[in-house]
Amino acid sequence: MEKKSGTNANFDTLLALLEQDMSVTKEAVANIIKNTAKLNDVAADVAKILAVHNERIETGEMWSKEIRNDLKEHMLADSKTFERLFGALEDSAKKITEAVETQHDKFEDRLSSLERWKWLVMGGCMVAGALLGKLSFVSAFFNLL
C-alpha cells in the first residue's frame, strides 16, 4: 500500500502543478483576449486613418489631373499665341526689310545720278579749260603776229 500512497502523493503533486498551470494559462488567455480587443481597436483606428488618407490621396490625384489638364490647355493657348506673334514678327521684319531695300535703291539711284552730273560738270570744265587754254595760246600767237 505504500505504493498507493506514494502514487497518491505524485498524483496530488501533479494535480497541484496542473492547477497552477491552469491558472497561469487562464491569466495568459485573459491577457490575450484583452490584448486582442486592444489590437482590434487599434486596427479599427488604423482603418479609419487609412480611409482618410485614401480619400486625401484620391482628392490629390483629382487636383493633379485638373492641374495637368489646365496646364496643357494653357500651353496650347500659349503656343498658338506665340505662333501668331512670331508670324506677325516675321511679317513686320519682311516689311521693314523691303522698306529699307526700297530706300537703299532710291539713295543709290540719287547717288549715281549725282555722280553722273559730277563727272559731266568735271568733263565740261576740263573741255572749257582746254578750250580756254587753247584760246589764250591762240590769242598769244595772234598777238605775236
Phi and psi in radians as a Rosetta constraint file:
Dihedral C 1 N 2 CA 2 C 2 CIRCULARHARMONIC -1.148 0.35
Dihedral N 2 CA 2 C 2 N 3 CIRCULARHARMONIC -0.549 0.35
Dihedral C 2 N 3 CA 3 C 3 CIRCULARHARMONIC -1.155 0.35
Dihedral N 3 CA 3 C 3 N 4 CIRCULARHARMONIC -0.615 0.35
Dihedral C 3 N 4 CA 4 C 4 CIRCULARHARMONIC -1.170 0.35
Dihedral N 4 CA 4 C 4 N 5 CIRCULARHARMONIC -0.723 0.35
Dihedral C 4 N 5 CA 5 C 5 CIRCULARHARMONIC -1.191 0.35
Dihedral N 5 CA 5 C 5 N 6 CIRCULARHARMONIC -0.596 0.35
Dihedral C 5 N 6 CA 6 C 6 CIRCULARHARMONIC -1.211 0.35
Dihedral N 6 CA 6 C 6 N 7 CIRCULARHARMONIC -0.594 0.35
Dihedral C 6 N 7 CA 7 C 7 CIRCULARHARMONIC -1.229 0.35
Dihedral N 7 CA 7 C 7 N 8 CIRCULARHARMONIC -0.678 0.35
Dihedral C 7 N 8 CA 8 C 8 CIRCULARHARMONIC -1.114 0.35
Dihedral N 8 CA 8 C 8 N 9 CIRCULARHARMONIC -0.654 0.35
Dihedral C 8 N 9 CA 9 C 9 CIRCULARHARMONIC -1.157 0.35
Dihedral N 9 CA 9 C 9 N 10 CIRCULARHARMONIC -0.739 0.35
Dihedral C 9 N 10 CA 10 C 10 CIRCULARHARMONIC -1.135 0.35
Dihedral N 10 CA 10 C 10 N 11 CIRCULARHARMONIC -0.699 0.35
Dihedral C 10 N 11 CA 11 C 11 CIRCULARHARMONIC -1.135 0.35
Dihedral N 11 CA 11 C 11 N 12 CIRCULARHARMONIC -0.712 0.35
Dihedral C 11 N 12 CA 12 C 12 CIRCULARHARMONIC -1.140 0.35
Dihedral N 12 CA 12 C 12 N 13 CIRCULARHARMONIC -0.703 0.35
Dihedral C 12 N 13 CA 13 C 13 CIRCULARHARMONIC -1.132 0.35
Dihedral N 13 CA 13 C 13 N 14 CIRCULARHARMONIC -0.780 0.35
Dihedral C 13 N 14 CA 14 C 14 CIRCULARHARMONIC -1.106 0.35
Dihedral N 14 CA 14 C 14 N 15 CIRCULARHARMONIC -0.696 0.35
Dihedral C 14 N 15 CA 15 C 15 CIRCULARHARMONIC -1.125 0.35
Dihedral N 15 CA 15 C 15 N 16 CIRCULARHARMONIC -0.721 0.35
Dihedral C 15 N 16 CA 16 C 16 CIRCULARHARMONIC -1.124 0.35
Dihedral N 16 CA 16 C 16 N 17 CIRCULARHARMONIC -0.745 0.35
Dihedral C 16 N 17 CA 17 C 17 CIRCULARHARMONIC -1.122 0.35
Dihedral N 17 CA 17 C 17 N 18 CIRCULARHARMONIC -0.711 0.35
Dihedral C 17 N 18 CA 18 C 18 CIRCULARHARMONIC -1.143 0.35
Dihedral N 18 CA 18 C 18 N 19 CIRCULARHARMONIC -0.690 0.35
Dihedral C 18 N 19 CA 19 C 19 CIRCULARHARMONIC -1.122 0.35
Dihedral N 19 CA 19 C 19 N 20 CIRCULARHARMONIC -0.693 0.35
Dihedral C 19 N 20 CA 20 C 20 CIRCULARHARMONIC -1.151 0.35
Dihedral N 20 CA 20 C 20 N 21 CIRCULARHARMONIC -0.791 0.35
Dihedral C 20 N 21 CA 21 C 21 CIRCULARHARMONIC -1.064 0.35
Dihedral N 21 CA 21 C 21 N 22 CIRCULARHARMONIC -0.669 0.35
Dihedral C 21 N 22 CA 22 C 22 CIRCULARHARMONIC -1.128 0.35
Dihedral N 22 CA 22 C 22 N 23 CIRCULARHARMONIC -0.703 0.35
Dihedral C 22 N 23 CA 23 C 23 CIRCULARHARMONIC -1.202 0.35
Dihedral N 23 CA 23 C 23 N 24 CIRCULARHARMONIC -0.672 0.35
Dihedral C 23 N 24 CA 24 C 24 CIRCULARHARMONIC -1.128 0.35
Dihedral N 24 CA 24 C 24 N 25 CIRCULARHARMONIC -0.724 0.35
Dihedral C 24 N 25 CA 25 C 25 CIRCULARHARMONIC -1.135 0.35
Dihedral N 25 CA 25 C 25 N 26 CIRCULARHARMONIC -0.687 0.35
Dihedral C 25 N 26 CA 26 C 26 CIRCULARHARMONIC -1.081 0.35
Dihedral N 26 CA 26 C 26 N 27 CIRCULARHARMONIC -0.757 0.35
Dihedral C 26 N 27 CA 27 C 27 CIRCULARHARMONIC -1.104 0.35
Dihedral N 27 CA 27 C 27 N 28 CIRCULARHARMONIC -0.749 0.35
Dihedral C 27 N 28 CA 28 C 28 CIRCULARHARMONIC -1.108 0.35
Dihedral N 28 CA 28 C 28 N 29 CIRCULARHARMONIC -0.748 0.35
Dihedral C 28 N 29 CA 29 C 29 CIRCULARHARMONIC -1.143 0.35
Dihedral N 29 CA 29 C 29 N 30 CIRCULARHARMONIC -0.705 0.35
Dihedral C 29 N 30 CA 30 C 30 CIRCULARHARMONIC -1.087 0.35
Dihedral N 30 CA 30 C 30 N 31 CIRCULARHARMONIC -0.742 0.35
Dihedral C 30 N 31 CA 31 C 31 CIRCULARHARMONIC -1.121 0.35
Dihedral N 31 CA 31 C 31 N 32 CIRCULARHARMONIC -0.707 0.35
Dihedral C 31 N 32 CA 32 C 32 CIRCULARHARMONIC -1.106 0.35
Dihedral N 32 CA 32 C 32 N 33 CIRCULARHARMONIC -0.769 0.35
Dihedral C 32 N 33 CA 33 C 33 CIRCULARHARMONIC -1.103 0.35
Dihedral N 33 CA 33 C 33 N 34 CIRCULARHARMONIC -0.769 0.35
Dihedral C 33 N 34 CA 34 C 34 CIRCULARHARMONIC -1.090 0.35
Dihedral N 34 CA 34 C 34 N 35 CIRCULARHARMONIC -0.804 0.35
Dihedral C 34 N 35 CA 35 C 35 CIRCULARHARMONIC -1.183 0.35
Dihedral N 35 CA 35 C 35 N 36 CIRCULARHARMONIC -0.596 0.35
Dihedral C 35 N 36 CA 36 C 36 CIRCULARHARMONIC -1.121 0.35
Dihedral N 36 CA 36 C 36 N 37 CIRCULARHARMONIC -0.703 0.35
Dihedral C 36 N 37 CA 37 C 37 CIRCULARHARMONIC -1.102 0.35
Dihedral N 37 CA 37 C 37 N 38 CIRCULARHARMONIC -0.743 0.35
Dihedral C 37 N 38 CA 38 C 38 CIRCULARHARMONIC -1.112 0.35
Dihedral N 38 CA 38 C 38 N 39 CIRCULARHARMONIC -0.743 0.35
Dihedral C 38 N 39 CA 39 C 39 CIRCULARHARMONIC -1.107 0.35
Dihedral N 39 CA 39 C 39 N 40 CIRCULARHARMONIC -0.653 0.35
Dihedral C 39 N 40 CA 40 C 40 CIRCULARHARMONIC -1.109 0.35
Dihedral N 40 CA 40 C 40 N 41 CIRCULARHARMONIC -0.717 0.35
Dihedral C 40 N 41 CA 41 C 41 CIRCULARHARMONIC -1.104 0.35
Dihedral N 41 CA 41 C 41 N 42 CIRCULARHARMONIC -0.769 0.35
Dihedral C 41 N 42 CA 42 C 42 CIRCULARHARMONIC -1.111 0.35
Dihedral N 42 CA 42 C 42 N 43 CIRCULARHARMONIC -0.736 0.35
Dihedral C 42 N 43 CA 43 C 43 CIRCULARHARMONIC -1.087 0.35
Dihedral N 43 CA 43 C 43 N 44 CIRCULARHARMONIC -0.697 0.35
Dihedral C 43 N 44 CA 44 C 44 CIRCULARHARMONIC -1.130 0.35
Dihedral N 44 CA 44 C 44 N 45 CIRCULARHARMONIC -0.735 0.35
Dihedral C 44 N 45 CA 45 C 45 CIRCULARHARMONIC -1.116 0.35
Dihedral N 45 CA 45 C 45 N 46 CIRCULARHARMONIC -0.747 0.35
Dihedral C 45 N 46 CA 46 C 46 CIRCULARHARMONIC -1.101 0.35
Dihedral N 46 CA 46 C 46 N 47 CIRCULARHARMONIC -0.684 0.35
Dihedral C 46 N 47 CA 47 C 47 CIRCULARHARMONIC -1.112 0.35
Dihedral N 47 CA 47 C 47 N 48 CIRCULARHARMONIC -0.711 0.35
Dihedral C 47 N 48 CA 48 C 48 CIRCULARHARMONIC -1.107 0.35
Dihedral N 48 CA 48 C 48 N 49 CIRCULARHARMONIC -0.786 0.35
Dihedral C 48 N 49 CA 49 C 49 CIRCULARHARMONIC -1.080 0.35
Dihedral N 49 CA 49 C 49 N 50 CIRCULARHARMONIC -0.763 0.35
Dihedral C 49 N 50 CA 50 C 50 CIRCULARHARMONIC -1.114 0.35
Dihedral N 50 CA 50 C 50 N 51 CIRCULARHARMONIC -0.654 0.35
Dihedral C 50 N 51 CA 51 C 51 CIRCULARHARMONIC -1.113 0.35
Dihedral N 51 CA 51 C 51 N 52 CIRCULARHARMONIC -0.754 0.35
Dihedral C 51 N 52 CA 52 C 52 CIRCULARHARMONIC -1.102 0.35
Dihedral N 52 CA 52 C 52 N 53 CIRCULARHARMONIC -0.772 0.35
Dihedral C 52 N 53 CA 53 C 53 CIRCULARHARMONIC -1.122 0.35
Dihedral N 53 CA 53 C 53 N 54 CIRCULARHARMONIC -0.719 0.35
Dihedral C 53 N 54 CA 54 C 54 CIRCULARHARMONIC -1.075 0.35
Dihedral N 54 CA 54 C 54 N 55 CIRCULARHARMONIC -0.702 0.35
Dihedral C 54 N 55 CA 55 C 55 CIRCULARHARMONIC -1.123 0.35
Dihedral N 55 CA 55 C 55 N 56 CIRCULARHARMONIC -0.742 0.35
Dihedral C 55 N 56 CA 56 C 56 CIRCULARHARMONIC -1.129 0.35
Dihedral N 56 CA 56 C 56 N 57 CIRCULARHARMONIC -0.700 0.35
Dihedral C 56 N 57 CA 57 C 57 CIRCULARHARMONIC -1.116 0.35
Dihedral N 57 CA 57 C 57 N 58 CIRCULARHARMONIC -0.762 0.35
Dihedral C 57 N 58 CA 58 C 58 CIRCULARHARMONIC -1.096 0.35
Dihedral N 58 CA 58 C 58 N 59 CIRCULARHARMONIC -0.726 0.35
Dihedral C 58 N 59 CA 59 C 59 CIRCULARHARMONIC -1.102 0.35
Dihedral N 59 CA 59 C 59 N 60 CIRCULARHARMONIC -0.755 0.35
Dihedral C 59 N 60 CA 60 C 60 CIRCULARHARMONIC -1.083 0.35
Dihedral N 60 CA 60 C 60 N 61 CIRCULARHARMONIC -0.713 0.35
Dihedral C 60 N 61 CA 61 C 61 CIRCULARHARMONIC -1.136 0.35
Dihedral N 61 CA 61 C 61 N 62 CIRCULARHARMONIC -0.686 0.35
Dihedral C 61 N 62 CA 62 C 62 CIRCULARHARMONIC -1.111 0.35
Dihedral N 62 CA 62 C 62 N 63 CIRCULARHARMONIC -0.781 0.35
Dihedral C 62 N 63 CA 63 C 63 CIRCULARHARMONIC -1.082 0.35
Dihedral N 63 CA 63 C 63 N 64 CIRCULARHARMONIC -0.726 0.35
Dihedral C 63 N 64 CA 64 C 64 CIRCULARHARMONIC -1.067 0.35
Dihedral N 64 CA 64 C 64 N 65 CIRCULARHARMONIC -0.754 0.35
Dihedral C 64 N 65 CA 65 C 65 CIRCULARHARMONIC -1.115 0.35
Dihedral N 65 CA 65 C 65 N 66 CIRCULARHARMONIC -0.744 0.35
Dihedral C 65 N 66 CA 66 C 66 CIRCULARHARMONIC -1.099 0.35
Dihedral N 66 CA 66 C 66 N 67 CIRCULARHARMONIC -0.740 0.35
Dihedral C 66 N 67 CA 67 C 67 CIRCULARHARMONIC -1.123 0.35
Dihedral N 67 CA 67 C 67 N 68 CIRCULARHARMONIC -0.752 0.35
Dihedral C 67 N 68 CA 68 C 68 CIRCULARHARMONIC -1.061 0.35
Dihedral N 68 CA 68 C 68 N 69 CIRCULARHARMONIC -0.763 0.35
Dihedral C 68 N 69 CA 69 C 69 CIRCULARHARMONIC -1.113 0.35
Dihedral N 69 CA 69 C 69 N 70 CIRCULARHARMONIC -0.768 0.35
Dihedral C 69 N 70 CA 70 C 70 CIRCULARHARMONIC -1.075 0.35
Dihedral N 70 CA 70 C 70 N 71 CIRCULARHARMONIC -0.731 0.35
Dihedral C 70 N 71 CA 71 C 71 CIRCULARHARMONIC -1.107 0.35
Dihedral N 71 CA 71 C 71 N 72 CIRCULARHARMONIC -0.731 0.35
Dihedral C 71 N 72 CA 72 C 72 CIRCULARHARMONIC -1.082 0.35
Dihedral N 72 CA 72 C 72 N 73 CIRCULARHARMONIC -0.764 0.35
Dihedral C 72 N 73 CA 73 C 73 CIRCULARHARMONIC -1.077 0.35
Dihedral N 73 CA 73 C 73 N 74 CIRCULARHARMONIC -0.764 0.35
Dihedral C 73 N 74 CA 74 C 74 CIRCULARHARMONIC -1.139 0.35
Dihedral N 74 CA 74 C 74 N 75 CIRCULARHARMONIC -0.678 0.35
Dihedral C 74 N 75 CA 75 C 75 CIRCULARHARMONIC -1.131 0.35
Dihedral N 75 CA 75 C 75 N 76 CIRCULARHARMONIC -0.722 0.35
Dihedral C 75 N 76 CA 76 C 76 CIRCULARHARMONIC -1.122 0.35
Dihedral N 76 CA 76 C 76 N 77 CIRCULARHARMONIC -0.771 0.35
Dihedral C 76 N 77 CA 77 C 77 CIRCULARHARMONIC -1.112 0.35
Dihedral N 77 CA 77 C 77 N 78 CIRCULARHARMONIC -0.740 0.35
Dihedral C 77 N 78 CA 78 C 78 CIRCULARHARMONIC -1.141 0.35
Dihedral N 78 CA 78 C 78 N 79 CIRCULARHARMONIC -0.707 0.35
Dihedral C 78 N 79 CA 79 C 79 CIRCULARHARMONIC -1.134 0.35
Dihedral N 79 CA 79 C 79 N 80 CIRCULARHARMONIC -0.678 0.35
Dihedral C 79 N 80 CA 80 C 80 CIRCULARHARMONIC -1.140 0.35
Dihedral N 80 CA 80 C 80 N 81 CIRCULARHARMONIC -0.707 0.35
Dihedral C 80 N 81 CA 81 C 81 CIRCULARHARMONIC -1.104 0.35
Dihedral N 81 CA 81 C 81 N 82 CIRCULARHARMONIC -0.767 0.35
Dihedral C 81 N 82 CA 82 C 82 CIRCULARHARMONIC -1.103 0.35
Dihedral N 82 CA 82 C 82 N 83 CIRCULARHARMONIC -0.721 0.35
Dihedral C 82 N 83 CA 83 C 83 CIRCULARHARMONIC -1.065 0.35
Dihedral N 83 CA 83 C 83 N 84 CIRCULARHARMONIC -0.757 0.35
Dihedral C 83 N 84 CA 84 C 84 CIRCULARHARMONIC -1.131 0.35
Dihedral N 84 CA 84 C 84 N 85 CIRCULARHARMONIC -0.764 0.35
Dihedral C 84 N 85 CA 85 C 85 CIRCULARHARMONIC -1.135 0.35
Dihedral N 85 CA 85 C 85 N 86 CIRCULARHARMONIC -0.757 0.35
Dihedral C 85 N 86 CA 86 C 86 CIRCULARHARMONIC -1.156 0.35
Dihedral N 86 CA 86 C 86 N 87 CIRCULARHARMONIC -0.631 0.35
Dihedral C 86 N 87 CA 87 C 87 CIRCULARHARMONIC -1.089 0.35
Dihedral N 87 CA 87 C 87 N 88 CIRCULARHARMONIC -0.791 0.35
Dihedral C 87 N 88 CA 88 C 88 CIRCULARHARMONIC -1.123 0.35
Dihedral N 88 CA 88 C 88 N 89 CIRCULARHARMONIC -0.673 0.35
Dihedral C 88 N 89 CA 89 C 89 CIRCULARHARMONIC -1.135 0.35
Dihedral N 89 CA 89 C 89 N 90 CIRCULARHARMONIC -0.741 0.35
Dihedral C 89 N 90 CA 90 C 90 CIRCULARHARMONIC -1.115 0.35
Dihedral N 90 CA 90 C 90 N 91 CIRCULARHARMONIC -0.734 0.35
Dihedral C 90 N 91 CA 91 C 91 CIRCULARHARMONIC -1.078 0.35
Dihedral N 91 CA 91 C 91 N 92 CIRCULARHARMONIC -0.770 0.35
Dihedral C 91 N 92 CA 92 C 92 CIRCULARHARMONIC -1.106 0.35
Dihedral N 92 CA 92 C 92 N 93 CIRCULARHARMONIC -0.709 0.35
Dihedral C 92 N 93 CA 93 C 93 CIRCULARHARMONIC -1.121 0.35
Dihedral N 93 CA 93 C 93 N 94 CIRCULARHARMONIC -0.701 0.35
Dihedral C 93 N 94 CA 94 C 94 CIRCULARHARMONIC -1.112 0.35
Dihedral N 94 CA 94 C 94 N 95 CIRCULARHARMONIC -0.770 0.35
Dihedral C 94 N 95 CA 95 C 95 CIRCULARHARMONIC -1.093 0.35
Dihedral N 95 CA 95 C 95 N 96 CIRCULARHARMONIC -0.754 0.35
Dihedral C 95 N 96 CA 96 C 96 CIRCULARHARMONIC -1.121 0.35
Dihedral N 96 CA 96 C 96 N 97 CIRCULARHARMONIC -0.737 0.35
Dihedral C 96 N 97 CA 97 C 97 CIRCULARHARMONIC -1.087 0.35
Dihedral N 97 CA 97 C 97 N 98 CIRCULARHARMONIC -0.761 0.35
Dihedral C 97 N 98 CA 98 C 98 CIRCULARHARMONIC -1.105 0.35
Dihedral N 98 CA 98 C 98 N 99 CIRCULARHARMONIC -0.725 0.35
Dihedral C 98 N 99 CA 99 C 99 CIRCULARHARMONIC -1.122 0.35
Dihedral N 99 CA 99 C 99 N 100 CIRCULARHARMONIC -0.725 0.35
Dihedral C 99 N 100 CA 100 C 100 CIRCULARHARMONIC -1.137 0.35
Dihedral N 100 CA 100 C 100 N 101 CIRCULARHARMONIC -0.747 0.35
Dihedral C 100 N 101 CA 101 C 101 CIRCULARHARMONIC -1.100 0.35
Dihedral N 101 CA 101 C 101 N 102 CIRCULARHARMONIC -0.700 0.35
Dihedral C 101 N 102 CA 102 C 102 CIRCULARHARMONIC -1.094 0.35
Dihedral N 102 CA 102 C 102 N 103 CIRCULARHARMONIC -0.810 0.35
Dihedral C 102 N 103 CA 103 C 103 CIRCULARHARMONIC -1.092 0.35
Dihedral N 103 CA 103 C 103 N 104 CIRCULARHARMONIC -0.692 0.35
Dihedral C 103 N 104 CA 104 C 104 CIRCULARHARMONIC -1.093 0.35
Dihedral N 104 CA 104 C 104 N 105 CIRCULARHARMONIC -0.774 0.35
Dihedral C 104 N 105 CA 105 C 105 CIRCULARHARMONIC -1.077 0.35
Dihedral N 105 CA 105 C 105 N 106 CIRCULARHARMONIC -0.728 0.35
Dihedral C 105 N 106 CA 106 C 106 CIRCULARHARMONIC -1.087 0.35
Dihedral N 106 CA 106 C 106 N 107 CIRCULARHARMONIC -0.815 0.35
Dihedral C 106 N 107 CA 107 C 107 CIRCULARHARMONIC -1.109 0.35
Dihedral N 107 CA 107 C 107 N 108 CIRCULARHARMONIC -0.665 0.35
Dihedral C 107 N 108 CA 108 C 108 CIRCULARHARMONIC -1.137 0.35
Dihedral N 108 CA 108 C 108 N 109 CIRCULARHARMONIC -0.726 0.35
Dihedral C 108 N 109 CA 109 C 109 CIRCULARHARMONIC -1.095 0.35
Dihedral N 109 CA 109 C 109 N 110 CIRCULARHARMONIC -0.775 0.35
Dihedral C 109 N 110 CA 110 C 110 CIRCULARHARMONIC -1.124 0.35
Dihedral N 110 CA 110 C 110 N 111 CIRCULARHARMONIC -0.707 0.35
Dihedral C 110 N 111 CA 111 C 111 CIRCULARHARMONIC -1.153 0.35
Dihedral N 111 CA 111 C 111 N 112 CIRCULARHARMONIC -0.764 0.35
Dihedral C 111 N 112 CA 112 C 112 CIRCULARHARMONIC -1.138 0.35
Dihedral N 112 CA 112 C 112 N 113 CIRCULARHARMONIC -0.625 0.35
Dihedral C 112 N 113 CA 113 C 113 CIRCULARHARMONIC -1.121 0.35
Dihedral N 113 CA 113 C 113 N 114 CIRCULARHARMONIC -0.774 0.35
Dihedral C 113 N 114 CA 114 C 114 CIRCULARHARMONIC -1.127 0.35
Dihedral N 114 CA 114 C 114 N 115 CIRCULARHARMONIC -0.671 0.35
Dihedral C 114 N 115 CA 115 C 115 CIRCULARHARMONIC -1.135 0.35
Dihedral N 115 CA 115 C 115 N 116 CIRCULARHARMONIC -0.700 0.35
Dihedral C 115 N 116 CA 116 C 116 CIRCULARHARMONIC -1.051 0.35
Dihedral N 116 CA 116 C 116 N 117 CIRCULARHARMONIC -0.816 0.35
Dihedral C 116 N 117 CA 117 C 117 CIRCULARHARMONIC -1.091 0.35
Dihedral N 117 CA 117 C 117 N 118 CIRCULARHARMONIC -0.675 0.35
Dihedral C 117 N 118 CA 118 C 118 CIRCULARHARMONIC -1.059 0.35
Dihedral N 118 CA 118 C 118 N 119 CIRCULARHARMONIC -0.819 0.35
Dihedral C 118 N 119 CA 119 C 119 CIRCULARHARMONIC -1.210 0.35
Dihedral N 119 CA 119 C 119 N 120 CIRCULARHARMONIC -0.615 0.35
Dihedral C 119 N 120 CA 120 C 120 CIRCULARHARMONIC -1.124 0.35
Dihedral N 120 CA 120 C 120 N 121 CIRCULARHARMONIC -0.777 0.35
Dihedral C 120 N 121 CA 121 C 121 CIRCULARHARMONIC -1.129 0.35
Dihedral N 121 CA 121 C 121 N 122 CIRCULARHARMONIC -0.747 0.35
Dihedral C 121 N 122 CA 122 C 122 CIRCULARHARMONIC -1.130 0.35
Dihedral N 122 CA 122 C 122 N 123 CIRCULARHARMONIC -0.711 0.35
Dihedral C 122 N 123 CA 123 C 123 CIRCULARHARMONIC -1.121 0.35
Dihedral N 123 CA 123 C 123 N 124 CIRCULARHARMONIC -0.741 0.35
Dihedral C 123 N 124 CA 124 C 124 CIRCULARHARMONIC -1.076 0.35
Dihedral N 124 CA 124 C 124 N 125 CIRCULARHARMONIC -0.713 0.35
Dihedral C 124 N 125 CA 125 C 125 CIRCULARHARMONIC -1.142 0.35
Dihedral N 125 CA 125 C 125 N 126 CIRCULARHARMONIC -0.662 0.35
Dihedral C 125 N 126 CA 126 C 126 CIRCULARHARMONIC -1.165 0.35
Dihedral N 126 CA 126 C 126 N 127 CIRCULARHARMONIC -0.720 0.35
Dihedral C 126 N 127 CA 127 C 127 CIRCULARHARMONIC -1.137 0.35
Dihedral N 127 CA 127 C 127 N 128 CIRCULARHARMONIC -0.759 0.35
Dihedral C 127 N 128 CA 128 C 128 CIRCULARHARMONIC -1.121 0.35
Dihedral N 128 CA 128 C 128 N 129 CIRCULARHARMONIC -0.727 0.35
Dihedral C 128 N 129 CA 129 C 129 CIRCULARHARMONIC -1.119 0.35
Dihedral N 129 CA 129 C 129 N 130 CIRCULARHARMONIC -0.720 0.35
Dihedral C 129 N 130 CA 130 C 130 CIRCULARHARMONIC -1.140 0.35
Dihedral N 130 CA 130 C 130 N 131 CIRCULARHARMONIC -0.735 0.35
Dihedral C 130 N 131 CA 131 C 131 CIRCULARHARMONIC -1.144 0.35
Dihedral N 131 CA 131 C 131 N 132 CIRCULARHARMONIC -0.734 0.35
Dihedral C 131 N 132 CA 132 C 132 CIRCULARHARMONIC -1.145 0.35
Dihedral N 132 CA 132 C 132 N 133 CIRCULARHARMONIC -0.621 0.35
Dihedral C 132 N 133 CA 133 C 133 CIRCULARHARMONIC -1.159 0.35
Dihedral N 133 CA 133 C 133 N 134 CIRCULARHARMONIC -0.677 0.35
Dihedral C 133 N 134 CA 134 C 134 CIRCULARHARMONIC -1.208 0.35
Dihedral N 134 CA 134 C 134 N 135 CIRCULARHARMONIC -0.659 0.35
Dihedral C 134 N 135 CA 135 C 135 CIRCULARHARMONIC -1.145 0.35
Dihedral N 135 CA 135 C 135 N 136 CIRCULARHARMONIC -0.737 0.35
Dihedral C 135 N 136 CA 136 C 136 CIRCULARHARMONIC -1.185 0.35
Dihedral N 136 CA 136 C 136 N 137 CIRCULARHARMONIC -0.634 0.35
Dihedral C 136 N 137 CA 137 C 137 CIRCULARHARMONIC -1.159 0.35
Dihedral N 137 CA 137 C 137 N 138 CIRCULARHARMONIC -0.702 0.35
Dihedral C 137 N 138 CA 138 C 138 CIRCULARHARMONIC -1.188 0.35
Dihedral N 138 CA 138 C 138 N 139 CIRCULARHARMONIC -0.766 0.35
Dihedral C 138 N 139 CA 139 C 139 CIRCULARHARMONIC -1.169 0.35
Dihedral N 139 CA 139 C 139 N 140 CIRCULARHARMONIC -0.614 0.35
Dihedral C 139 N 140 CA 140 C 140 CIRCULARHARMONIC -1.184 0.35
Dihedral N 140 CA 140 C 140 N 141 CIRCULARHARMONIC -0.637 0.35
Dihedral C 140 N 141 CA 141 C 141 CIRCULARHARMONIC -1.121 0.35
Dihedral N 141 CA 141 C 141 N 142 CIRCULARHARMONIC -0.717 0.35
Dihedral C 141 N 142 CA 142 C 142 CIRCULARHARMONIC -1.214 0.35
Dihedral N 142 CA 142 C 142 N 143 CIRCULARHARMONIC -0.562 0.35
Dihedral C 142 N 143 CA 143 C 143 CIRCULARHARMONIC -1.162 0.35
Dihedral N 143 CA 143 C 143 N 144 CIRCULARHARMONIC -0.575 0.35
Dihedral C 143 N 144 CA 144 C 144 CIRCULARHARMONIC -1.247 0.35
Dihedral N 144 CA 144 C 144 N 145 CIRCULARHARMONIC -0.499 0.35
